[in-house]
């Protein structure tokens, strides 16, 4: 396994907070670093429902 084939914590958290960055990292690294690409895609996929639930709570209960 290549040492560069691991997504850093910074990019993992950023991919989770901003899913388009995770999708970009997936397409950028999918052929050369498949494990890094998979981690970025999983983080982005987890970030989407979190953002939807957070937006719903923010709009309906906090900013009401």
CHARMM-style PDB file with segment names, atoms N, HN, CA, C and O in Angstrom:
ATOM      1  N   UNK     1       0.839  -1.180   0.000  1.00  0.00      PROA
ATOM      2  CA  UNK     1       0.000   0.000   0.000  1.00  0.00      PROA
ATOM      3  C   UNK     1       0.887   1.247   0.000  1.00  0.00      PROA
ATOM      4  O   UNK     1       1.888   1.323   0.712  1.00  0.00      PROA
ATOM      5  N   UNK     2       0.503   2.180  -0.787  1.00  0.00      PROA
ATOM      6  HN  UNK     2      -0.311   2.118  -1.366  1.00  0.00      PROA
ATOM      7  CA  UNK     2       1.244   3.429  -0.898  1.00  0.00      PROA
ATOM      8  C   UNK     2       0.879   4.346   0.272  1.00  0.00      PROA
ATOM      9  O   UNK     2      -0.298   4.459   0.617  1.00  0.00      PROA
ATOM     10  N   UNK     3       1.864   4.998   0.886  1.00  0.00      PROA
ATOM     11  HN  UNK     3       2.820   4.906   0.606  1.00  0.00      PROA
ATOM     12  CA  UNK     3       1.599   5.896   2.005  1.00  0.00      PROA
ATOM     13  C   UNK     3       0.763   7.097   1.594  1.00  0.00      PROA
ATOM     14  O   UNK     3       0.067   7.678   2.427  1.00  0.00      PROA
ATOM     15  N   UNK     4       0.821   7.479   0.323  1.00  0.00      PROA
ATOM     16  HN  UNK     4       1.387   7.007  -0.354  1.00  0.00      PROA
ATOM     17  CA  UNK     4       0.032   8.615  -0.151  1.00  0.00      PROA
ATOM     18  C   UNK     4      -1.420   8.247  -0.430  1.00  0.00      PROA
ATOM     19  O   UNK     4      -2.205   9.107  -0.830  1.00  0.00      PROA
ATOM     20  N   UNK     5      -1.789   6.990  -0.227  1.00  0.00      PROA
ATOM     21  HN  UNK     5      -1.151   6.292   0.098  1.00  0.00      PROA
ATOM     22  CA  UNK     5      -3.138   6.533  -0.534  1.00  0.00      PROA
ATOM     23  C   UNK     5      -4.055   6.607   0.683  1.00  0.00      PROA
ATOM     24  O   UNK     5      -4.921   5.752   0.867  1.00  0.00      PROA
ATOM     25  N   UNK     6      -3.862   7.623   1.506  1.00  0.00      PROA
ATOM     26  HN  UNK     6      -3.158   8.317   1.357  1.00  0.00      PROA
ATOM     27  CA  UNK     6      -4.715   7.836   2.674  1.00  0.00      PROA
ATOM     28  C   UNK     6      -5.099   9.305   2.709  1.00  0.00      PROA
ATOM     29  O   UNK     6      -4.242  10.186   2.639  1.00  0.00      PROA
ATOM     30  N   UNK     7      -6.386   9.557   2.815  1.00  0.00      PROA
ATOM     31  HN  UNK     7      -7.082   8.842   2.871  1.00  0.00      PROA
ATOM     32  CA  UNK     7      -6.893  10.931   2.851  1.00  0.00      PROA
ATOM     33  C   UNK     7      -6.576  11.550   4.213  1.00  0.00      PROA
ATOM     34  O   UNK     7      -6.836  10.936   5.248  1.00  0.00      PROA
ATOM     35  N   UNK     8      -6.021  12.756   4.218  1.00  0.00      PROA
ATOM     36  HN  UNK     8      -5.811  13.255   3.377  1.00  0.00      PROA
ATOM     37  CA  UNK     8      -5.682  13.415   5.482  1.00  0.00      PROA
ATOM     38  C   UNK     8      -6.948  13.818   6.228  1.00  0.00      PROA
ATOM     39  O   UNK     8      -8.021  13.931   5.635  1.00  0.00      PROA
ATOM     40  N   UNK     9      -6.815  14.028   7.508  1.00  0.00      PROA
ATOM     41  HN  UNK     9      -5.944  13.936   7.989  1.00  0.00      PROA
ATOM     42  CA  UNK     9      -7.968  14.431   8.325  1.00  0.00      PROA
ATOM     43  C   UNK     9      -8.557  15.751   7.837  1.00  0.00      PROA
ATOM     44  O   UNK     9      -9.776  15.923   7.805  1.00  0.00      PROA
ATOM     45  N   UNK    10      -7.687  16.673   7.460  1.00  0.00      PROA
ATOM     46  HN  UNK    10      -6.697  16.533   7.486  1.00  0.00      PROA
ATOM     47  CA  UNK    10      -8.156  17.979   6.978  1.00  0.00      PROA
ATOM     48  C   UNK    10      -9.088  17.807   5.783  1.00  0.00      PROA
ATOM     49  O   UNK    10     -10.181  18.373   5.760  1.00  0.00      PROA
ATOM     50  N   UNK    11      -8.658  17.024   4.788  1.00  0.00      PROA
ATOM     51  HN  UNK    11      -7.770  16.565   4.807  1.00  0.00      PROA
ATOM     52  CA  UNK    11      -9.476  16.838   3.583  1.00  0.00      PROA
ATOM     53  C   UNK    11     -10.715  16.010   3.878  1.00  0.00      PROA
ATOM     54  O   UNK    11     -11.753  16.208   3.246  1.00  0.00      PROA
ATOM     55  N   UNK    12     -10.622  15.078   4.833  1.00  0.00      PROA
ATOM     56  HN  UNK    12      -9.779  14.918   5.345  1.00  0.00      PROA
ATOM     57  CA  UNK    12     -11.791  14.291   5.205  1.00  0.00      PROA
ATOM     58  C   UNK    12     -12.866  15.183   5.810  1.00  0.00      PROA
ATOM     59  O   UNK    12     -14.038  15.088   5.445  1.00  0.00      PROA
ATOM     60  N   UNK    13     -12.466  16.045   6.732  1.00  0.00      PROA
ATOM     61  HN  UNK    13     -11.514  16.122   7.028  1.00  0.00      PROA
ATOM     62  CA  UNK    13     -13.426  16.951   7.375  1.00  0.00      PROA
ATOM     63  C   UNK    13     -13.967  17.963   6.377  1.00  0.00      PROA
ATOM     64  O   UNK    13     -15.160  18.263   6.386  1.00  0.00      PROA
ATOM     65  N   UNK    14     -13.104  18.490   5.519  1.00  0.00      PROA
ATOM     66  HN  UNK    14     -12.134  18.246   5.512  1.00  0.00      PROA
ATOM     67  CA  UNK    14     -13.550  19.448   4.512  1.00  0.00      PROA
ATOM     68  C   UNK    14     -14.500  18.792   3.514  1.00  0.00      PROA
ATOM     69  O   UNK    14     -15.466  19.419   3.079  1.00  0.00      PROA
ATOM     70  N   UNK    15     -14.240  17.548   3.148  1.00  0.00      PROA
ATOM     71  HN  UNK    15     -13.455  17.038   3.501  1.00  0.00      PROA
ATOM     72  CA  UNK    15     -15.128  16.820   2.245  1.00  0.00      PROA
ATOM     73  C   UNK    15     -16.485  16.579   2.887  1.00  0.00      PROA
ATOM     74  O   UNK    15     -17.512  16.572   2.209  1.00  0.00      PROA
ATOM     75  N   UNK    16     -16.482  16.383   4.185  1.00  0.00      PROA
ATOM     76  HN  UNK    16     -15.647  16.389   4.737  1.00  0.00      PROA
ATOM     77  CA  UNK    16     -17.726  16.168   4.908  1.00  0.00      PROA
ATOM     78  C   UNK    16     -18.512  17.463   5.023  1.00  0.00      PROA
ATOM     79  O   UNK    16     -19.734  17.462   4.872  1.00  0.00      PROA
ATOM     80  N   UNK    17     -17.832  18.559   5.287  1.00  0.00      PROA
ATOM     81  HN  UNK    17     -16.839  18.560   5.410  1.00  0.00      PROA
ATOM     82  CA  UNK    17     -18.501  19.846   5.441  1.00  0.00      PROA
ATOM     83  C   UNK    17     -18.955  20.421   4.102  1.00  0.00      PROA
ATOM     84  O   UNK    17     -20.009  21.052   4.021  1.00  0.00      PROA
ATOM     85  N   UNK    18     -18.169  20.206   3.060  1.00  0.00      PROA
ATOM     86  HN  UNK    18     -17.313  19.693   3.126  1.00  0.00      PROA
ATOM     87  CA  UNK    18     -18.476  20.720   1.727  1.00  0.00      PROA
ATOM     88  C   UNK    18     -18.411  19.556   0.731  1.00  0.00      PROA
ATOM     89  O   UNK    18     -17.361  19.323   0.131  1.00  0.00      PROA
ATOM     90  N   UNK    19     -19.510  18.826   0.547  1.00  0.00      PROA
ATOM     91  HN  UNK    19     -20.362  19.015   1.034  1.00  0.00      PROA
ATOM     92  CA  UNK    19     -19.492  17.628  -0.299  1.00  0.00      PROA
ATOM     93  C   UNK    19     -18.968  17.826  -1.722  1.00  0.00      PROA
ATOM     94  O   UNK    19     -18.361  16.893  -2.248  1.00  0.00      PROA
ATOM     95  N   UNK    20     -19.159  18.974  -2.385  1.00  0.00      PROA
ATOM     96  HN  UNK    20     -19.653  19.732  -1.958  1.00  0.00      PROA
ATOM     97  CA  UNK    20     -18.569  19.100  -3.732  1.00  0.00      PROA
ATOM     98  C   UNK    20     -17.042  18.935  -3.747  1.00  0.00      PROA
ATOM     99  O   UNK    20     -16.476  18.465  -4.734  1.00  0.00      PROA
ATOM    100  N   UNK    21     -16.389  19.318  -2.664  1.00  0.00      PROA
ATOM    101  HN  UNK    21     -16.848  19.700  -1.862  1.00  0.00      PROA
ATOM    102  CA  UNK    21     -14.937  19.123  -2.578  1.00  0.00      PROA
ATOM    103  C   UNK    21     -14.620  17.633  -2.514  1.00  0.00      PROA
ATOM    104  O   UNK    21     -13.653  17.182  -3.127  1.00  0.00      PROA
ATOM    105  N   UNK    22     -15.411  16.873  -1.787  1.00  0.00      PROA
ATOM    106  HN  UNK    22     -16.196  17.240  -1.289  1.00  0.00      PROA
ATOM    107  CA  UNK    22     -15.213  15.432  -1.715  1.00  0.00      PROA
ATOM    108  C   UNK    22     -15.401  14.765  -3.066  1.00  0.00      PROA
ATOM    109  O   UNK    22     -14.638  13.868  -3.426  1.00  0.00      PROA
ATOM    110  N   UNK    23     -16.419  15.196  -3.824  1.00  0.00      PROA
ATOM    111  HN  UNK    23     -17.038  15.925  -3.531  1.00  0.00      PROA
ATOM    112  CA  UNK    23     -16.628  14.630  -5.154  1.00  0.00      PROA
ATOM    113  C   UNK    23     -15.474  14.998  -6.084  1.00  0.00      PROA
ATOM    114  O   UNK    23     -15.040  14.177  -6.892  1.00  0.00      PROA
ATOM    115  N   UNK    24     -14.982  16.222  -5.973  1.00  0.00      PROA
ATOM    116  HN  UNK    24     -15.335  16.889  -5.317  1.00  0.00      PROA
ATOM    117  CA  UNK    24     -13.830  16.638  -6.781  1.00  0.00      PROA
ATOM    118  C   UNK    24     -12.601  15.788  -6.461  1.00  0.00      PROA
ATOM    119  O   UNK    24     -11.902  15.330  -7.364  1.00  0.00      PROA
ATOM    120  N   UNK    25     -12.345  15.581  -5.162  1.00  0.00      PROA
ATOM    121  HN  UNK    25     -12.913  15.953  -4.428  1.00  0.00      PROA
ATOM    122  CA  UNK    25     -11.193  14.766  -4.767  1.00  0.00      PROA
ATOM    123  C   UNK    25     -11.342  13.326  -5.241  1.00  0.00      PROA
ATOM    124  O   UNK    25     -10.361  12.681  -5.610  1.00  0.00      PROA
ATOM    125  N   UNK    26     -12.584  12.824  -5.227  1.00  0.00      PROA
ATOM    126  HN  UNK    26     -13.381  13.348  -4.926  1.00  0.00      PROA
ATOM    127  CA  UNK    26     -12.805  11.466  -5.717  1.00  0.00      PROA
ATOM    128  C   UNK    26     -12.400  11.357  -7.185  1.00  0.00      PROA
ATOM    129  O   UNK    26     -11.644  10.458  -7.556  1.00  0.00      PROA
ATOM    130  N   UNK    27     -12.896  12.261  -8.016  1.00  0.00      PROA
ATOM    131  HN  UNK    27     -13.510  12.991  -7.715  1.00  0.00      PROA
ATOM    132  CA  UNK    27     -12.583  12.184  -9.438  1.00  0.00      PROA
ATOM    133  C   UNK    27     -11.115  12.487  -9.727  1.00  0.00      PROA
ATOM    134  O   UNK    27     -10.564  11.999 -10.714  1.00  0.00      PROA
ATOM    135  N   UNK    28     -10.487  13.277  -8.884  1.00  0.00      PROA
ATOM    136  HN  UNK    28     -10.934  13.673  -8.082  1.00  0.00      PROA
ATOM    137  CA  UNK    28      -9.075  13.595  -9.069  1.00  0.00      PROA
ATOM    138  C   UNK    28      -8.171  12.398  -8.749  1.00  0.00      PROA
ATOM    139  O   UNK    28      -7.183  12.164  -9.446  1.00  0.00      PROA
ATOM    140  N   UNK    29      -8.504  11.645  -7.702  1.00  0.00      PROA
ATOM    141  HN  UNK    29      -9.306  11.835  -7.135  1.00  0.00      PROA
ATOM    142  CA  UNK    29      -7.617  10.593  -7.200  1.00  0.00      PROA
ATOM    143  C   UNK    29      -8.086   9.169  -7.500  1.00  0.00      PROA
ATOM    144  O   UNK    29      -7.437   8.217  -7.067  1.00  0.00      PROA
ATOM    145  N   UNK    30      -9.179   8.995  -8.219  1.00  0.00      PROA
ATOM    146  HN  UNK    30      -9.706   9.768  -8.572  1.00  0.00      PROA
ATOM    147  CA  UNK    30      -9.762   7.652  -8.348  1.00  0.00      PROA
ATOM    148  C   UNK    30      -8.871   6.644  -9.058  1.00  0.00      PROA
ATOM    149  O   UNK    30      -8.938   5.456  -8.741  1.00  0.00      PROA
ATOM    150  N   UNK    31      -8.046   7.064  -9.996  1.00  0.00      PROA
ATOM    151  HN  UNK    31      -7.991   8.029 -10.254  1.00  0.00      PROA
ATOM    152  CA  UNK    31      -7.212   6.080 -10.705  1.00  0.00      PROA
ATOM    153  C   UNK    31      -5.866   5.859 -10.008  1.00  0.00      PROA
ATOM    154  O   UNK    31      -5.387   4.727  -9.934  1.00  0.00      PROA
ATOM    155  N   UNK    32      -5.257   6.929  -9.500  1.00  0.00      PROA
ATOM    156  HN  UNK    32      -5.646   7.848  -9.561  1.00  0.00      PROA
ATOM    157  CA  UNK    32      -3.924   6.795  -8.915  1.00  0.00      PROA
ATOM    158  C   UNK    32      -3.967   6.372  -7.446  1.00  0.00      PROA
ATOM    159  O   UNK    32      -3.140   5.572  -7.008  1.00  0.00      PROA
ATOM    160  N   UNK    33      -4.915   6.895  -6.693  1.00  0.00      PROA
ATOM    161  HN  UNK    33      -5.587   7.544  -7.048  1.00  0.00      PROA
ATOM    162  CA  UNK    33      -5.031   6.587  -5.259  1.00  0.00      PROA
ATOM    163  C   UNK    33      -6.461   6.153  -4.946  1.00  0.00      PROA
ATOM    164  O   UNK    33      -7.253   6.975  -4.485  1.00  0.00      PROA
ATOM    165  N   UNK    34      -6.813   4.904  -5.179  1.00  0.00      PROA
ATOM    166  HN  UNK    34      -6.170   4.236  -5.553  1.00  0.00      PROA
ATOM    167  CA  UNK    34      -8.213   4.474  -5.001  1.00  0.00      PROA
ATOM    168  C   UNK    34      -8.717   4.546  -3.558  1.00  0.00      PROA
ATOM    169  O   UNK    34      -9.891   4.848  -3.345  1.00  0.00      PROA
ATOM    170  N   UNK    35      -7.875   4.282  -2.570  1.00  0.00      PROA
ATOM    171  HN  UNK    35      -6.921   4.036  -2.743  1.00  0.00      PROA
ATOM    172  CA  UNK    35      -8.340   4.357  -1.175  1.00  0.00      PROA
ATOM    173  C   UNK    35      -8.612   5.791  -0.756  1.00  0.00      PROA
ATOM    174  O   UNK    35      -9.581   6.065  -0.048  1.00  0.00      PROA
ATOM    175  N   UNK    36      -7.763   6.701  -1.192  1.00  0.00      PROA
ATOM    176  HN  UNK    36      -6.976   6.479  -1.767  1.00  0.00      PROA
ATOM    177  CA  UNK    36      -7.969   8.126  -0.904  1.00  0.00      PROA
ATOM    178  C   UNK    36      -9.262   8.601  -1.561  1.00  0.00      PROA
ATOM    179  O   UNK    36     -10.036   9.338  -0.950  1.00  0.00      PROA
ATOM    180  N   UNK    37      -9.493   8.189  -2.784  1.00  0.00      PROA
ATOM    181  HN  UNK    37      -8.865   7.590  -3.280  1.00  0.00      PROA
ATOM    182  CA  UNK    37     -10.705   8.584  -3.511  1.00  0.00      PROA
ATOM    183  C   UNK    37     -11.951   8.024  -2.829  1.00  0.00      PROA
ATOM    184  O   UNK    37     -12.961   8.719  -2.709  1.00  0.00      PROA
ATOM    185  N   UNK    38     -11.882   6.785  -2.388  1.00  0.00      PROA
ATOM    186  HN  UNK    38     -11.062   6.220  -2.486  1.00  0.00      PROA
ATOM    187  CA  UNK    38     -13.032   6.163  -1.714  1.00  0.00      PROA
ATOM    188  C   UNK    38     -13.354   6.882  -0.407  1.00  0.00      PROA
ATOM    189  O   UNK    38     -14.525   7.086  -0.088  1.00  0.00      PROA
ATOM    190  N   UNK    39     -12.337   7.265   0.345  1.00  0.00      PROA
ATOM    191  HN  UNK    39     -11.385   7.100   0.086  1.00  0.00      PROA
ATOM    192  CA  UNK    39     -12.556   7.996   1.598  1.00  0.00      PROA
ATOM    193  C   UNK    39     -13.199   9.353   1.342  1.00  0.00      PROA
ATOM    194  O   UNK    39     -14.099   9.763   2.076  1.00  0.00      PROA
ATOM    195  N   UNK    40     -12.744  10.051   0.307  1.00  0.00      PROA
ATOM    196  HN  UNK    40     -12.013   9.718  -0.288  1.00  0.00      PROA
ATOM    197  CA  UNK    40     -13.315  11.355  -0.020  1.00  0.00      PROA
ATOM    198  C   UNK    40     -14.772  11.214  -0.435  1.00  0.00      PROA
ATOM    199  O   UNK    40     -15.607  12.029  -0.042  1.00  0.00      PROA
ATOM    200  N   UNK    41     -15.087  10.195  -1.221  1.00  0.00      PROA
ATOM    201  HN  UNK    41     -14.409   9.533  -1.541  1.00  0.00      PROA
ATOM    202  CA  UNK    41     -16.465   9.976  -1.667  1.00  0.00      PROA
ATOM    203  C   UNK    41     -17.370   9.598  -0.498  1.00  0.00      PROA
ATOM    204  O   UNK    41     -18.498  10.083  -0.410  1.00  0.00      PROA
ATOM    205  N   UNK    42     -16.893   8.744   0.392  1.00  0.00      PROA
ATOM    206  HN  UNK    42     -15.977   8.350   0.319  1.00  0.00      PROA
ATOM    207  CA  UNK    42     -17.691   8.363   1.558  1.00  0.00      PROA
ATOM    208  C   UNK    42     -17.948   9.568   2.460  1.00  0.00      PROA
ATOM    209  O   UNK    42     -19.057   9.743   2.963  1.00  0.00      PROA
ATOM    210  N   UNK    43     -16.935  10.391   2.661  1.00  0.00      PROA
ATOM    211  HN  UNK    43     -16.034  10.249   2.252  1.00  0.00      PROA
ATOM    212  CA  UNK    43     -17.101  11.579   3.495  1.00  0.00      PROA
ATOM    213  C   UNK    43     -18.118  12.533   2.879  1.00  0.00      PROA
ATOM    214  O   UNK    43     -18.956  13.090   3.588  1.00  0.00      PROA
ATOM    215  N   UNK    44     -18.050  12.724   1.573  1.00  0.00      PROA
ATOM    216  HN  UNK    44     -17.370  12.271   0.997  1.00  0.00      PROA
ATOM    217  CA  UNK    44     -19.006  13.602   0.897  1.00  0.00      PROA
ATOM    218  C   UNK    44     -20.421  13.033   0.986  1.00  0.00      PROA
ATOM    219  O   UNK    44     -21.381  13.776   1.194  1.00  0.00      PROA
ATOM    220  N   UNK    45     -20.548  11.714   0.827  1.00  0.00      PROA
ATOM    221  HN  UNK    45     -19.768  11.111   0.658  1.00  0.00      PROA
ATOM    222  CA  UNK    45     -21.864  11.084   0.898  1.00  0.00      PROA
ATOM    223  C   UNK    45     -22.460  11.175   2.298  1.00  0.00      PROA
ATOM    224  O   UNK    45     -23.678  11.283   2.440  1.00  0.00      PROA
ATOM    225  N   UNK    46     -21.639  11.136   3.315  1.00  0.00      PROA
ATOM    226  HN  UNK    46     -20.649  11.049   3.200  1.00  0.00      PROA
ATOM    227  CA  UNK    46     -22.113  11.297   4.693  1.00  0.00      PROA
ATOM    228  C   UNK    46     -22.485  12.751   4.961  1.00  0.00      PROA
ATOM    229  O   UNK    46     -23.420  13.025   5.712  1.00  0.00      PROA
ATOM    230  N   UNK    47     -21.758  13.682   4.350  1.00  0.00      PROA
ATOM    231  HN  UNK    47     -20.998  13.459   3.740  1.00  0.00      PROA
ATOM    232  CA  UNK    47     -22.000  15.101   4.581  1.00  0.00      PROA
ATOM    233  C   UNK    47     -23.311  15.611   4.015  1.00  0.00      PROA
ATOM    234  O   UNK    47     -23.863  16.580   4.536  1.00  0.00      PROA
ATOM    235  N   UNK    48     -23.827  14.988   2.964  1.00  0.00      PROA
ATOM    236  HN  UNK    48     -23.378  14.201   2.541  1.00  0.00      PROA
ATOM    237  CA  UNK    48     -25.068  15.469   2.347  1.00  0.00      PROA
ATOM    238  C   UNK    48     -26.264  15.338   3.288  1.00  0.00      PROA
ATOM    239  O   UNK    48     -26.951  16.335   3.510  1.00  0.00      PROA
ATOM    240  N   UNK    49     -26.554  14.148   3.862  1.00  0.00      PROA
ATOM    241  HN  UNK    49     -25.996  13.338   3.682  1.00  0.00      PROA
ATOM    242  CA  UNK    49     -27.700  14.083   4.783  1.00  0.00      PROA
ATOM    243  C   UNK    49     -27.510  14.927   6.040  1.00  0.00      PROA
ATOM    244  O   UNK    49     -28.477  15.465   6.579  1.00  0.00      PROA
ATOM    245  N   UNK    50     -26.268  15.044   6.507  1.00  0.00      PROA
ATOM    246  HN  UNK    50     -25.483  14.607   6.069  1.00  0.00      PROA
ATOM    247  CA  UNK    50     -26.017  15.890   7.674  1.00  0.00      PROA
ATOM    248  C   UNK    50     -26.371  17.346   7.352  1.00  0.00      PROA
ATOM    249  O   UNK    50     -26.974  18.037   8.172  1.00  0.00      PROA
ATOM    250  N   UNK    51     -25.997  17.803   6.165  1.00  0.00      PROA
ATOM    251  HN  UNK    51     -25.507  17.241   5.498  1.00  0.00      PROA
ATOM    252  CA  UNK    51     -26.309  19.175   5.750  1.00  0.00      PROA
ATOM    253  C   UNK    51     -27.813  19.368   5.593  1.00  0.00      PROA
ATOM    254  O   UNK    51     -28.345  20.411   5.972  1.00  0.00      PROA
ATOM    255  N   UNK    52     -28.496  18.385   5.045  1.00  0.00      PROA
ATOM    256  HN  UNK    52     -28.064  17.537   4.737  1.00  0.00      PROA
ATOM    257  CA  UNK    52     -29.949  18.503   4.876  1.00  0.00      PROA
ATOM    258  C   UNK    52     -30.671  18.579   6.220  1.00  0.00      PROA
ATOM    259  O   UNK    52     -31.557  19.413   6.413  1.00  0.00      PROA
ATOM    260  N   UNK    53     -30.291  17.717   7.131  1.00  0.00      PROA
ATOM    261  HN  UNK    53     -29.572  17.040   6.975  1.00  0.00      PROA
ATOM    262  CA  UNK    53     -30.916  17.729   8.463  1.00  0.00      PROA
ATOM    263  C   UNK    53     -30.562  19.020   9.198  1.00  0.00      PROA
ATOM    264  O   UNK    53     -31.421  19.632   9.833  1.00  0.00      PROA
ATOM    265  N   UNK    54     -29.308  19.429   9.113  1.00  0.00      PROA
ATOM    266  HN  UNK    54     -28.610  18.932   8.597  1.00  0.00      PROA
ATOM    267  CA  UNK    54     -28.898  20.678   9.764  1.00  0.00      PROA
ATOM    268  C   UNK    54     -29.611  21.880   9.186  1.00  0.00      PROA
ATOM    269  O   UNK    54     -30.006  22.777   9.931  1.00  0.00      PROA
ATOM    270  N   UNK    55     -29.785  21.922   7.882  1.00  0.00      PROA
ATOM    271  HN  UNK    55     -29.464  21.193   7.277  1.00  0.00      PROA
ATOM    272  CA  UNK    55     -30.519  23.024   7.247  1.00  0.00      PROA
ATOM    273  C   UNK    55     -31.975  23.039   7.651  1.00  0.00      PROA
ATOM    274  O   UNK    55     -32.542  24.106   7.884  1.00  0.00      PROA
ATOM    275  N   UNK    56     -32.588  21.875   7.738  1.00  0.00      PROA
ATOM    276  HN  UNK    56     -32.128  21.008   7.548  1.00  0.00      PROA
ATOM    277  CA  UNK    56     -33.988  21.782   8.157  1.00  0.00      PROA
ATOM    278  C   UNK    56     -34.154  22.288   9.591  1.00  0.00      PROA
ATOM    279  O   UNK    56     -35.048  23.086   9.874  1.00  0.00      PROA
ATOM    280  N   UNK    57     -33.301  21.826  10.477  1.00  0.00      PROA
ATOM    281  HN  UNK    57     -32.575  21.178  10.247  1.00  0.00      PROA
ATOM    282  CA  UNK    57     -33.380  22.258  11.878  1.00  0.00      PROA
ATOM    283  C   UNK    57     -33.134  23.757  11.994  1.00  0.00      PROA
ATOM    284  O   UNK    57     -33.837  24.450  12.729  1.00  0.00      PROA
ATOM    285  N   UNK    58     -32.143  24.254  11.274  1.00  0.00      PROA
ATOM    286  HN  UNK    58     -31.572  23.691  10.676  1.00  0.00      PROA
ATOM    287  CA  UNK    58     -31.819  25.684  11.314  1.00  0.00      PROA
ATOM    288  C   UNK    58     -32.993  26.525  10.820  1.00  0.00      PROA
ATOM    289  O   UNK    58     -33.352  27.518  11.452  1.00  0.00      PROA
ATOM    290  N   UNK    59     -33.586  26.141   9.708  1.00  0.00      PROA
ATOM    291  HN  UNK    59     -33.295  25.334   9.194  1.00  0.00      PROA
ATOM    292  CA  UNK    59     -34.677  26.932   9.125  1.00  0.00      PROA
ATOM    293  C   UNK    59     -35.968  26.842   9.913  1.00  0.00      PROA
ATOM    294  O   UNK    59     -36.682  27.838  10.028  1.00  0.00      PROA
ATOM    295  N   UNK    60     -36.288  25.681  10.459  1.00  0.00      PROA
ATOM    296  HN  UNK    60     -35.707  24.872  10.365  1.00  0.00      PROA
ATOM    297  CA  UNK    60     -37.589  25.502  11.098  1.00  0.00      PROA
ATOM    298  C   UNK    60     -37.608  25.756  12.610  1.00  0.00      PROA
ATOM    299  O   UNK    60     -38.667  26.048  13.165  1.00  0.00      PROA
ATOM    300  N   UNK    61     -36.490  25.654  13.267  1.00  0.00      PROA
ATOM    301  HN  UNK    61     -35.630  25.416  12.817  1.00  0.00      PROA
ATOM    302  CA  UNK    61     -36.500  25.787  14.714  1.00  0.00      PROA
ATOM    303  C   UNK    61     -35.648  26.937  15.240  1.00  0.00      PROA
ATOM    304  O   UNK    61     -35.970  27.506  16.283  1.00  0.00      PROA
ATOM    305  N   UNK    62     -34.594  27.284  14.560  1.00  0.00      PROA
ATOM    306  HN  UNK    62     -34.332  26.822  13.713  1.00  0.00      PROA
ATOM    307  CA  UNK    62     -33.685  28.308  15.077  1.00  0.00      PROA
ATOM    308  C   UNK    62     -33.988  29.671  14.478  1.00  0.00      PROA
ATOM    309  O   UNK    62     -34.043  30.662  15.206  1.00  0.00      PROA
ATOM    310  N   UNK    63     -34.183  29.741  13.185  1.00  0.00      PROA
ATOM    311  HN  UNK    63     -34.138  28.936  12.594  1.00  0.00      PROA
ATOM    312  CA  UNK    63     -34.423  31.011  12.513  1.00  0.00      PROA
ATOM    313  C   UNK    63     -35.903  31.369  12.392  1.00  0.00      PROA
ATOM    314  O   UNK    63     -36.256  32.328  11.706  1.00  0.00      PROA
ATOM    315  N   UNK    64     -36.745  30.622  13.038  1.00  0.00      PROA
ATOM    316  HN  UNK    64     -36.458  29.843  13.595  1.00  0.00      PROA
ATOM    317  CA  UNK    64     -38.189  30.804  12.947  1.00  0.00      PROA
ATOM    318  C   UNK    64     -38.669  32.112  13.474  1.00  0.00      PROA
ATOM    319  OT1 UNK    64     -39.870  32.383  13.452  1.00  0.00      PROA
TER     320      UNK     64
END
